């Protein structure tokens, strides 16, 4: 009975590990804890006020990678070379002009409503339409800045 149990448990564990390992793209989750130093006061100053902690910076390259942008787009700064969607090193500025929109507004629209403008040579409905719901406004703004600056 124990032999049968072990014979079934080991393959199930290996299969479970493989599924878990390969379905997350090899990505790892990192937890970062930020803390701000406590404000200092002296007896000669006015009562201390509560200072808001500095907002943590958003790592746009990590967002680009975790959102899967590199699976479809070429973007040298992120090491992405995919060809499913437009080349983000060159296409956004050209397409923004064709759409008669400022670059930042065009790029934001392309992320949250990708079917609003379809780049020549590409098909409607390929890019997911849920990034406006799955990415915060700060993450979208960081992506727009990251891509429009060429990754700088």
Z-matrix of the N, CA and C atoms (Angstrom, degrees):
N
C 1 1.449
C 2 1.529 1 110.56
N 3 1.332 2 117.61 1 -46.51
C 4 1.470 3 121.27 2 178.82
C 5 1.528 4 111.06 3 -64.24
N 6 1.294 5 115.94 4 -37.34
C 7 1.457 6 119.38 5 179.32
C 8 1.534 7 110.83 6 -62.54
N 9 1.316 8 116.95 7 -41.11
C 10 1.464 9 121.12 8 177.37
C 11 1.529 10 110.05 9 -64.75
N 12 1.319 11 117.01 10 -41.89
C 13 1.464 12 121.71 11 178.63
C 14 1.523 13 110.62 12 -59.65
N 15 1.304 14 118.69 13 -49.03
C 16 1.462 15 123.09 14 -179.93
C 17 1.528 16 110.53 15 -65.48
N 18 1.319 17 116.89 16 -39.68
C 19 1.470 18 120.92 17 -179.19
C 20 1.530 19 111.52 18 -63.29
N 21 1.318 20 117.98 19 -29.57
C 22 1.466 21 120.98 20 178.46
C 23 1.521 22 111.96 21 -90.32
N 24 1.320 23 118.02 22 -32.27
C 25 1.460 24 121.91 23 -176.04
C 26 1.525 25 112.48 24 -70.53
N 27 1.303 26 118.39 25 -42.18
C 28 1.469 27 121.39 26 -176.81
C 29 1.528 28 111.26 27 -64.03
N 30 1.335 29 120.80 28 -50.68
C 31 1.472 30 118.61 29 178.16
C 32 1.536 31 112.71 30 -61.73
N 33 1.329 32 116.81 31 -36.74
C 34 1.465 33 119.50 32 178.92
C 35 1.520 34 110.46 33 -64.09
N 36 1.309 35 117.36 34 -39.70
C 37 1.464 36 120.83 35 178.03
C 38 1.513 37 111.78 36 -65.16
N 39 1.309 38 117.29 37 -41.49
C 40 1.465 39 121.24 38 179.57
C 41 1.526 40 110.22 39 -65.40
N 42 1.318 41 117.48 40 -43.60
C 43 1.459 42 121.46 41 179.07
C 44 1.529 43 110.05 42 -63.98
N 45 1.328 44 117.20 43 -44.13
C 46 1.467 45 120.90 44 178.15
C 47 1.510 46 111.83 45 -60.44
N 48 1.314 47 116.67 46 -43.16
C 49 1.468 48 120.12 47 178.00
C 50 1.527 49 110.63 48 -62.14
N 51 1.326 50 116.94 49 -45.54
C 52 1.466 51 121.11 50 -177.66
C 53 1.525 52 110.94 51 -62.57
N 54 1.312 53 117.02 52 -42.22
C 55 1.467 54 120.14 53 179.27
C 56 1.520 55 109.75 54 -64.38
N 57 1.294 56 117.29 55 -47.32
C 58 1.466 57 120.80 56 179.16
C 59 1.514 58 112.33 57 -62.87
N 60 1.319 59 116.50 58 -38.95
C 61 1.466 60 120.78 59 -177.69
C 62 1.520 61 112.19 60 -70.47
N 63 1.314 62 117.13 61 -41.03
C 64 1.457 63 120.06 62 -172.77
C 65 1.527 64 113.95 63 -92.18
N 66 1.320 65 119.71 64 -15.86
C 67 1.461 66 119.21 65 -179.80
C 68 1.515 67 112.99 66 -85.35
N 69 1.308 68 119.01 67 -13.39
C 70 1.461 69 118.75 68 177.01
C 71 1.517 70 111.05 69 -100.74
N 72 1.312 71 118.37 70 13.52
C 73 1.456 72 122.71 71 175.02
C 74 1.514 73 113.59 72 67.54
N 75 1.331 74 116.81 73 19.31
C 76 1.461 75 119.43 74 -179.82
C 77 1.520 76 112.46 75 76.31
N 78 1.344 77 117.09 76 6.67
C 79 1.462 78 119.70 77 -178.72
C 80 1.514 79 109.92 78 -76.05
N 81 1.274 80 115.80 79 150.18
C 82 1.447 81 120.64 80 176.29
C 83 1.513 82 108.68 81 -116.12
N 84 1.314 83 115.19 82 153.35
C 85 1.453 84 120.65 83 178.15
C 86 1.508 85 108.02 84 -97.14
N 87 1.322 86 115.06 85 130.99
C 88 1.451 87 120.29 86 178.81
C 89 1.513 88 108.45 87 -119.27
N 90 1.316 89 116.23 88 134.53
C 91 1.446 90 121.54 89 175.87
C 92 1.511 91 107.88 90 -106.30
N 93 1.319 92 115.44 91 126.02
C 94 1.455 93 120.88 92 -179.35
C 95 1.521 94 107.61 93 -117.48
N 96 1.314 95 116.57 94 125.91
C 97 1.453 96 121.23 95 178.22
C 98 1.515 97 108.42 96 -107.45
N 99 1.323 98 115.62 97 124.55
C 100 1.453 99 121.49 98 179.49
C 101 1.517 100 108.77 99 -107.98
N 102 1.310 101 116.56 100 142.40
C 103 1.457 102 120.01 101 174.68
C 104 1.511 103 108.64 102 -138.64
N 105 1.315 104 114.72 103 147.89
C 106 1.456 105 120.80 104 179.17
C 107 1.518 106 108.06 105 -108.12
N 108 1.336 107 117.49 106 145.35
C 109 1.462 108 118.61 107 178.64
C 110 1.526 109 110.21 108 -66.46
N 111 1.321 110 115.91 109 148.71
C 112 1.456 111 121.17 110 179.67
C 113 1.520 112 109.22 111 -69.50
N 114 1.337 113 117.27 112 140.42
C 115 1.460 114 119.07 113 178.98
C 116 1.525 115 110.17 114 -67.33
N 117 1.321 116 115.40 115 145.36
C 118 1.465 117 119.39 116 179.60
C 119 1.516 118 108.79 117 -103.41
N 120 1.316 119 116.12 118 147.51
C 121 1.460 120 121.30 119 177.76
C 122 1.512 121 108.51 120 -132.30
N 123 1.334 122 115.70 121 156.17
C 124 1.457 123 120.67 122 173.85
C 125 1.512 124 108.21 123 -125.57
N 126 1.306 125 116.81 124 165.88
C 127 1.454 126 121.27 125 -176.66
C 128 1.525 127 111.82 126 -67.20
N 129 1.325 128 118.98 127 -20.66
C 130 1.461 129 121.13 128 -176.51
C 131 1.512 130 113.17 129 -91.03
N 132 1.316 131 117.76 130 -2.40
C 133 1.458 132 119.60 131 -178.56
C 134 1.511 133 110.37 132 -101.25
N 135 1.292 134 114.79 133 166.26
C 136 1.460 135 120.70 134 176.47
C 137 1.519 136 108.49 135 -67.43
N 138 1.314 137 117.49 136 163.29
C 139 1.469 138 119.70 137 178.99
C 140 1.527 139 110.76 138 -53.28
N 141 1.312 140 114.93 139 141.73
C 142 1.463 141 120.43 140 -177.73
C 143 1.517 142 109.78 141 -68.25
N 144 1.321 143 114.93 142 142.68
C 145 1.459 144 120.17 143 174.51
C 146 1.516 145 107.42 144 -106.43
N 147 1.276 146 115.41 145 156.42
C 148 1.456 147 119.65 146 -179.60
C 149 1.515 148 108.59 147 -77.21
N 150 1.302 149 115.57 148 122.86
C 151 1.464 150 120.87 149 178.39
C 152 1.519 151 108.63 150 -93.58
N 153 1.311 152 116.00 151 136.96
C 154 1.461 153 119.94 152 177.21
C 155 1.520 154 108.39 153 -72.17
N 156 1.318 155 115.57 154 137.39
C 157 1.467 156 119.85 155 177.81
C 158 1.519 157 108.73 156 -67.16
N 159 1.299 158 116.08 157 144.02
C 160 1.460 159 120.95 158 179.09
C 161 1.516 160 109.32 159 -62.77
N 162 1.303 161 115.73 160 137.17
C 163 1.455 162 120.19 161 178.86
C 164 1.526 163 109.25 162 -68.74
N 165 1.327 164 117.08 163 136.28
C 166 1.463 165 118.62 164 178.96
C 167 1.526 166 109.96 165 -65.88
N 168 1.308 167 115.75 166 147.28
C 169 1.458 168 119.27 167 178.81
C 170 1.524 169 109.23 168 -74.98
N 171 1.300 170 115.61 169 151.84
C 172 1.456 171 121.50 170 -178.58
C 173 1.517 172 107.64 171 -99.67
N 174 1.324 173 116.97 172 128.33
C 175 1.463 174 122.07 173 179.72
C 176 1.525 175 108.49 174 -86.55
N 177 1.314 176 115.96 175 95.47
C 178 1.464 177 121.22 176 -174.83
C 179 1.525 178 112.43 177 -63.34
N 180 1.316 179 117.59 178 -35.79
C 181 1.469 180 119.41 179 178.87
C 182 1.522 181 109.81 180 -64.16
N 183 1.328 182 117.24 181 -39.57
C 184 1.467 183 120.59 182 177.89
C 185 1.525 184 110.61 183 -65.83
N 186 1.322 185 117.39 184 -37.83
C 187 1.470 186 120.93 185 177.19
C 188 1.524 187 109.33 186 -65.22
N 189 1.323 188 116.90 187 -44.69
C 190 1.465 189 122.05 188 178.52
C 191 1.533 190 109.77 189 -55.32
N 192 1.320 191 115.56 190 -44.42
C 193 1.461 192 120.58 191 -178.53
C 194 1.526 193 111.27 192 -71.56
N 195 1.334 194 117.19 193 -49.18
C 196 1.466 195 119.94 194 -175.11
C 197 1.524 196 112.79 195 -69.28
N 198 1.317 197 117.98 196 -29.17
C 199 1.468 198 120.74 197 178.44
C 200 1.531 199 111.46 198 -78.17
N 201 1.321 200 116.90 199 -9.51
C 202 1.460 201 120.63 200 177.36
C 203 1.514 202 114.42 201 86.40
N 204 1.322 203 118.23 202 13.68
C 205 1.471 204 121.51 203 -177.42
C 206 1.531 205 111.29 204 -58.23
N 207 1.331 206 116.35 205 -38.91
C 208 1.456 207 121.11 206 -177.47
C 209 1.518 208 113.84 207 -69.64
N 210 1.328 209 117.43 208 -12.21
C 211 1.464 210 120.20 209 177.96
C 212 1.525 211 111.29 210 -73.99
N 213 1.342 212 115.90 211 -19.38
C 214 1.465 213 119.22 212 -176.77
C 215 1.529 214 113.91 213 -123.12
N 216 1.332 215 117.03 214 -23.22
C 217 1.461 216 120.11 215 -173.37
C 218 1.529 217 112.37 216 -116.13
N 219 1.308 218 115.61 217 146.91
C 220 1.460 219 121.69 218 168.91
C 221 1.522 220 107.19 219 -83.77
N 222 1.328 221 116.60 220 132.38
C 223 1.464 222 122.13 221 174.14
C 224 1.522 223 106.47 222 -157.43
N 225 1.318 224 116.03 223 104.44
C 226 1.457 225 121.90 224 -172.74
C 227 1.522 226 112.79 225 -56.32
N 228 1.334 227 118.05 226 -41.05
C 229 1.463 228 120.90 227 -176.87
C 230 1.522 229 112.06 228 -60.18
N 231 1.324 230 117.62 229 -28.34
C 232 1.467 231 121.79 230 179.71
C 233 1.524 232 111.70 231 -99.36
N 234 1.323 233 117.57 232 0.38
C 235 1.459 234 120.86 233 -178.51
C 236 1.520 235 113.08 234 72.78
N 237 1.331 236 117.28 235 22.81
C 238 1.463 237 121.84 236 -177.90
C 239 1.526 238 110.23 237 -96.28
N 240 1.337 239 115.51 238 136.62
C 241 1.465 240 120.33 239 -177.46
C 242 1.532 241 112.96 240 -131.06
N 243 1.330 242 118.01 241 18.62
C 244 1.465 243 120.73 242 -177.07
C 245 1.531 244 111.08 243 -70.10
N 246 1.305 245 115.89 244 158.99
C 247 1.466 246 121.45 245 -175.78
C 248 1.533 247 113.04 246 -124.66
N 249 1.336 248 118.52 247 11.37
C 250 1.466 249 120.95 248 -178.68
C 251 1.520 250 110.81 249 -69.08
N 252 1.347 251 116.31 250 -39.52
C 253 1.456 252 121.93 251 179.69
C 254 1.511 253 110.57 252 -115.41
N 255 1.330 254 117.12 253 179.09
C 256 1.465 255 121.12 254 -178.99
C 257 1.527 256 113.19 255 -59.88
N 258 1.301 257 116.48 256 150.89
C 259 1.467 258 124.49 257 177.33
C 260 1.529 259 107.61 258 -71.91
N 261 1.316 260 117.35 259 114.81
C 262 1.461 261 120.88 260 -175.45
C 263 1.522 262 113.08 261 -76.61
N 264 1.309 263 118.43 262 -6.83
C 265 1.460 264 120.79 263 174.71
C 266 1.534 265 110.90 264 -76.79
N 267 1.332 266 117.42 265 -27.45
C 268 1.471 267 120.08 266 -174.59
C 269 1.528 268 114.39 267 -128.40
N 270 1.303 269 118.79 268 -37.48
C 271 1.466 270 122.17 269 -170.13
C 272 1.530 271 115.36 270 -65.34
N 273 1.331 272 120.80 271 -40.69
C 274 1.472 273 117.85 272 -174.25
C 275 1.531 274 114.14 273 -56.63
N 276 1.309 275 118.19 274 -44.32
C 277 1.469 276 118.76 275 -178.30
C 278 1.529 277 111.22 276 -67.53
N 279 1.319 278 117.75 277 -38.94
C 280 1.468 279 121.21 278 178.84
C 281 1.526 280 110.03 279 -66.80
N 282 1.334 281 116.49 280 -46.04
C 283 1.458 282 120.59 281 -177.87
C 284 1.527 283 111.91 282 -69.66
N 285 1.331 284 118.32 283 -34.07
C 286 1.466 285 121.14 284 177.53
C 287 1.528 286 110.04 285 -62.72
N 288 1.318 287 116.58 286 -39.58
C 289 1.472 288 120.14 287 177.60
C 290 1.526 289 110.60 288 -65.37
N 291 1.352 290 116.24 289 -42.17
C 292 1.465 291 119.75 290 179.19
C 293 1.524 292 110.92 291 -64.35
N 294 1.335 293 116.37 292 -34.85
C 295 1.465 294 120.90 293 179.55
C 296 1.524 295 111.80 294 -83.82
N 297 1.337 296 116.54 295 -3.42
C 298 1.467 297 122.68 296 179.78
C 299 1.533 298 111.20 297 57.73
N 300 1.345 299 115.12 298 48.28
C 301 1.462 300 121.43 299 -179.27
C 302 1.518 301 109.86 300 -131.99
N 303 1.336 302 117.76 301 151.62
C 304 1.465 303 119.95 302 171.49
C 305 1.537 304 108.87 303 -62.18
N 306 1.322 305 116.59 304 147.15
C 307 1.461 306 121.10 305 -174.61
C 308 1.524 307 112.42 306 -55.12
N 309 1.328 308 118.35 307 -49.72
C 310 1.467 309 120.81 308 -176.94
C 311 1.532 310 111.45 309 -61.49
N 312 1.319 311 117.30 310 -43.45
C 313 1.467 312 120.79 311 179.15
C 314 1.523 313 110.97 312 -65.12
N 315 1.331 314 116.32 313 -40.34
C 316 1.467 315 120.81 314 178.82
C 317 1.528 316 110.76 315 -63.10
N 318 1.335 317 115.97 316 -43.93
C 319 1.461 318 119.23 317 -177.79
C 320 1.532 319 111.09 318 -67.13
N 321 1.322 320 116.91 319 -41.29
C 322 1.471 321 119.60 320 177.72
C 323 1.525 322 109.57 321 -61.43
N 324 1.322 323 116.83 322 -46.18
C 325 1.458 324 120.27 323 178.72
C 326 1.531 325 110.73 324 -60.34
N 327 1.319 326 117.21 325 -39.04
C 328 1.462 327 121.37 326 -179.08
C 329 1.522 328 111.78 327 -65.42
N 330 1.323 329 116.86 328 -27.12
C 331 1.466 330 120.67 329 178.56
C 332 1.525 331 110.51 330 -82.33
N 333 1.324 332 117.92 331 -47.56
C 334 1.464 333 120.61 332 -174.53
C 335 1.529 334 113.38 333 -86.39
N 336 1.325 335 118.30 334 -24.66
C 337 1.463 336 122.43 335 178.87
C 338 1.534 337 108.33 336 -139.81
N 339 1.328 338 116.30 337 71.24
C 340 1.470 339 119.67 338 -171.45
C 341 1.525 340 115.02 339 -64.61
N 342 1.311 341 118.41 340 -16.10
C 343 1.456 342 119.82 341 -179.90
C 344 1.531 343 112.85 342 -90.51
N 345 1.318 344 117.72 343 0.10
C 346 1.459 345 120.94 344 179.67
C 347 1.531 346 110.78 345 -67.42
N 348 1.312 347 117.25 346 -35.35
C 349 1.468 348 121.93 347 176.77
C 350 1.523 349 106.78 348 -139.07
N 351 1.294 350 116.74 349 125.32
C 352 1.468 351 121.27 350 178.93
C 353 1.520 352 107.99 351 -107.99
N 354 1.322 353 115.44 352 121.51
C 355 1.466 354 121.00 353 179.95
C 356 1.530 355 109.65 354 -63.82
N 357 1.324 356 116.83 355 143.62
C 358 1.463 357 120.24 356 178.33
C 359 1.534 358 111.05 357 -55.53
N 360 1.320 359 115.18 358 134.45
C 361 1.453 360 120.86 359 178.70
C 362 1.521 361 113.82 360 92.16
N 363 1.338 362 117.53 361 -1.22
C 364 1.464 363 121.31 362 -179.54
C 365 1.516 364 109.46 363 -121.76
N 366 1.339 365 116.47 364 162.32
C 367 1.462 366 121.14 365 -175.60
C 368 1.525 367 110.77 366 -107.58
N 369 1.312 368 114.78 367 149.53
C 370 1.457 369 122.41 368 175.34
C 371 1.526 370 109.46 369 -67.92
N 372 1.324 371 116.22 370 145.68
C 373 1.465 372 120.70 371 174.27
C 374 1.515 373 115.26 372 88.04
N 375 1.309 374 119.07 373 4.10
C 376 1.460 375 121.04 374 -179.05
C 377 1.539 376 110.65 375 -82.03
N 378 1.336 377 116.99 376 -46.87
C 379 1.464 378 120.52 377 -177.90
C 380 1.526 379 109.89 378 -78.04
N 381 1.333 380 117.59 379 136.80
C 382 1.470 381 120.44 380 177.27
C 383 1.529 382 110.62 381 -57.69
N 384 1.319 383 115.59 382 144.76
C 385 1.462 384 121.01 383 -176.91
C 386 1.534 385 112.56 384 -101.40
N 387 1.309 386 117.97 385 7.49
C 388 1.469 387 119.76 386 -174.77
C 389 1.530 388 114.63 387 -102.34
N 390 1.313 389 119.22 388 8.57
C 391 1.459 390 119.53 389 -178.86
C 392 1.532 391 112.32 390 -63.99
N 393 1.334 392 117.73 391 -27.53
C 394 1.457 393 120.93 392 176.19
C 395 1.520 394 112.19 393 -64.86
N 396 1.327 395 116.97 394 -24.74
C 397 1.463 396 121.44 395 177.91
C 398 1.529 397 112.31 396 -95.76
N 399 1.320 398 117.42 397 -32.97
C 400 1.465 399 119.82 398 -174.80
C 401 1.523 400 113.63 399 -89.59
N 402 1.322 401 118.03 400 -18.91
C 403 1.462 402 121.40 401 178.40
C 404 1.526 403 108.88 402 -112.09
N 405 1.318 404 116.11 403 135.83
C 406 1.463 405 120.00 404 177.77
C 407 1.526 406 110.06 405 -68.04
N 408 1.326 407 115.72 406 164.37
C 409 1.467 408 120.47 407 177.94
C 410 1.524 409 110.36 408 -60.29
N 411 1.334 410 117.11 409 -36.95
C 412 1.469 411 120.74 410 179.05
C 413 1.530 412 111.02 411 -65.70
N 414 1.320 413 117.33 412 -38.94
C 415 1.467 414 120.45 413 179.37
C 416 1.528 415 110.91 414 -69.28
N 417 1.318 416 116.03 415 -39.55
C 418 1.471 417 119.25 416 177.87
C 419 1.525 418 109.73 417 -64.50
N 420 1.329 419 116.80 418 -43.81
C 421 1.468 420 120.67 419 178.48
C 422 1.522 421 110.70 420 -61.74
N 423 1.325 422 116.75 421 -39.50
C 424 1.468 423 120.39 422 178.67
C 425 1.525 424 110.61 423 -65.17
N 426 1.343 425 117.36 424 -41.79
C 427 1.470 426 120.64 425 177.79
C 428 1.526 427 111.10 426 -62.46
N 429 1.324 428 116.29 427 -44.21
C 430 1.470 429 120.54 428 179.87
C 431 1.524 430 109.80 429 -59.88
N 432 1.311 431 116.22 430 -46.38
C 433 1.469 432 120.91 431 179.99
C 434 1.524 433 111.09 432 -64.36
N 435 1.326 434 116.34 433 -43.70
C 436 1.466 435 122.06 434 -178.62
C 437 1.527 436 110.92 435 -62.11
N 438 1.315 437 116.63 436 -47.81
C 439 1.467 438 120.09 437 -177.28
C 440 1.530 439 110.83 438 -71.43
N 441 1.342 440 116.64 439 -43.83
C 442 1.472 441 118.31 440 -177.44
C 443 1.524 442 112.74 441 -68.02
N 444 1.337 443 117.19 442 -23.26
C 445 1.465 444 119.96 443 177.95
C 446 1.522 445 112.35 444 -91.11
N 447 1.315 446 116.82 445 2.02
C 448 1.468 447 120.16 446 -179.04
C 449 1.517 448 112.10 447 75.04
N 450 1.338 449 116.53 448 23.36
C 451 1.459 450 120.62 449 177.06
C 452 1.516 451 113.70 450 92.38
N 453 1.309 452 117.26 451 10.79
C 454 1.469 453 120.21 452 -178.74
C 455 1.495 454 111.44 453 -92.93
